[in-house]
Structure formats: structure tokens, C-alpha cells
Amino acid sequence: MIQMSIQEQEPLIKRTNEFIEKYGIKKKWLAGKVKIDEQKFSYFCNSRFALSFNQYNNLVDFLSKYEKYMGFVEMETNGREKQIIEQHNI
């Protein structure tokens, strides 16, 4: 099995912590979604534990899908707001 070092995982650690802060997500919830033990996930977020290859890929995939979905929601919401503003300016 391929194992990456903590140093190699630093960009994902940073992305994960920014994701948690941006969306107000609990670490426990996110750990459950990507099937990583809660304590190990906490250690990972604090640069004290390197994820396995499968855990790493599960986390990357989840973050990407979630952010893509949230981008669509933001675009849809902004589109509706723009439409409402345009209707009121008529």
C-alpha cells in the first residue's frame, strides 16, 4: 500500500482545515463521511497523523464534490437574487 508522509499531505491538511472553517462543518461529521476514525482525523487536521492512500483519496474526492455542489448552489442563489433585483428595477 502506498503511504504518503505528513509533509506530503500538508496541502490537503491546509485545504481540509480551510474547508471546515469556511462551511462551518464539524470534524466528527466530516470524519464520518470519509470513513476515517474521528481521533485519527483530528490528528490529521493537526499534522500529527498521515492518512492512508485510500483515506487520502476519499477525503480529496469528498471535498471536491462538496465544493463543486456548493459552487452550483451559490451560482443558483446569485442568479435568483439578480433576477429579483432586475424585476424590482422595472
Secondary structure in CASP SS format (residue, H / E / C, confidence):
PFRMAT SS
TARGET T0000
AUTHOR 0000-0000-0000
METHOD secondary structure of the structure
MODEL  1
M C 1.00
I C 1.00
Q E 1.00
M C 1.00
S C 1.00
I H 1.00
Q H 1.00
E H 1.00
Q H 1.00
E H 1.00
P H 1.00
L H 1.00
I H 1.00
K H 1.00
R H 1.00
T H 1.00
N H 1.00
E H 1.00
F H 1.00
I H 1.00
E H 1.00
K H 1.00
Y H 1.00
G C 1.00
I C 1.00
K C 1.00
K H 1.00
K H 1.00
W H 1.00
L H 1.00
A H 1.00
G H 1.00
K H 1.00
V C 1.00
K C 1.00
I C 1.00
D C 1.00
E H 1.00
Q H 1.00
K H 1.00
F H 1.00
S H 1.00
Y H 1.00
F H 1.00
C H 1.00
N C 1.00
S C 1.00
R C 1.00
F C 1.00
A C 1.00
L C 1.00
S E 1.00
F H 1.00
N H 1.00
Q H 1.00
Y H 1.00
N H 1.00
N H 1.00
L H 1.00
V H 1.00
D H 1.00
F H 1.00
L H 1.00
S H 1.00
K H 1.00
Y H 1.00
E H 1.00
K H 1.00
Y H 1.00
M H 1.00
G H 1.00
F H 1.00
V H 1.00
E H 1.00
M H 1.00
E H 1.00
T H 1.00
N H 1.00
G H 1.00
R H 1.00
E H 1.00
K H 1.00
Q H 1.00
I H 1.00
I H 1.00
E H 1.00
Q H 1.00
H H 1.00
N C 1.00
I C 1.00
END
